[in-house]
Structure formats: C-alpha cells, structure tokens
Amino acid sequence: MSLHRSLRIDTAGTQQRSVLKRIERMKDLMQKGLWVQDQKVVGLPKTRIVKLKARKAAKAKVDPAAAGAATPEAKQEEKAA
C-alpha cells in the first residue's frame, strides 16, 4: 500500500531546526565531553546550533595567454608555422 502524497515528508523544503530534542542535546553534550552519567535529563543546558550557509563556488580565473592559445585560430597558426 502506498503513502498518500499529503502525508509524505518533503526533505527539500525543510529548514534547519532551531530547537533540538532532548536526546539530540544529550548526544551533543556527550560529544563535547560535558555529559555526566549521573546527570538528570530534565533541565539540560542549552546547546549552540551551528547554522551553515552554502557558499557559491568562485569562478576560476582564466589566464588570457592560455585562453588565446586554445582558440581554433591559434591552432591553425601553429600548424602553418
């Protein structure tokens, strides 16, 4: 049986969440070494969420001398010489 299209989860339109669940905060504290085994799970300290922005790729700079040598006219001139 298939899932109705209104119930599907679209991951393309999701945004980064600003609030973590309790288990996610506990895992984050464990990774940072701030979790104590006997610590209560209620009243956990806040954890910072790092938001990443996608950078646009920088355009590659083309050497004008190398670009001129790659043209068909330049290749014909090399053959004639």
C-alpha positions in Angstrom: 0.0 0.0 0.0 1.4 3.4 -0.9 1.6 6.5 1.2 -0.8 9.3 0.4 1.0 12.3 -1.2 -0.2 14.7 1.6 1.5 12.5 4.2 4.9 12.3 2.5 7.8 14.2 4.1 9.5 16.5 1.7 13.1 16.9 2.7 13.9 19.5 0.0 11.7 22.2 1.7 12.8 21.6 5.3 14.7 24.2 7.2 17.2 23.8 9.9 15.6 23.5 13.2 16.5 25.9 16.0 15.4 23.6 18.8 16.9 20.2 19.5 15.1 17.3 21.1 16.3 16.1 24.5 18.2 13.1 23.1 19.9 15.2 20.5 21.1 17.6 23.2 22.3 14.7 25.3 24.3 13.3 22.3 25.7 16.8 21.6 26.8 17.1 25.3 28.4 13.6 25.1 30.4 14.5 22.0 31.7 17.7 23.7 32.5 15.7 26.9 30.1 17.7 29.1 27.7 14.9 29.9 28.0 13.3 33.4 26.5 9.8 33.6 24.5 10.6 36.8 23.1 13.9 35.4 19.4 14.3 35.2 17.8 14.5 31.8 15.5 17.3 32.9 16.9 20.8 32.8 19.7 20.2 30.3 22.0 23.1 29.4 21.3 24.8 26.1 23.5 23.7 23.2 24.5 26.0 20.4 23.3 25.1 16.9 25.7 25.9 14.1 23.9 27.1 11.0 25.8 26.5 7.8 25.3 28.7 4.8 26.1 27.3 1.4 28.8 29.3 -0.4 28.7 29.9 -4.1 31.6 28.4 -6.0 34.2 31.0 -7.0 34.7 31.4 -10.7 38.0 30.1 -11.9 40.3 32.8 -13.2 41.5 32.1 -16.8 44.9 33.1 -17.9 44.4 35.3 -21.1 47.5 33.8 -22.8 46.3 30.3 -22.1 42.8 31.1 -23.3 44.1 32.6 -26.5 46.2 29.5 -27.3 43.2 27.3 -27.0 41.2 29.0 -29.8 40.9 27.3 -33.2 42.7 30.2 -35.0 45.7 29.9 -32.7 45.9 26.1 -33.5 45.8 26.8 -37.3 48.5 29.4 -36.9 50.7 26.9 -35.1 50.2 24.3 -37.9 51.1 26.9 -40.5 54.3 27.9 -38.8 
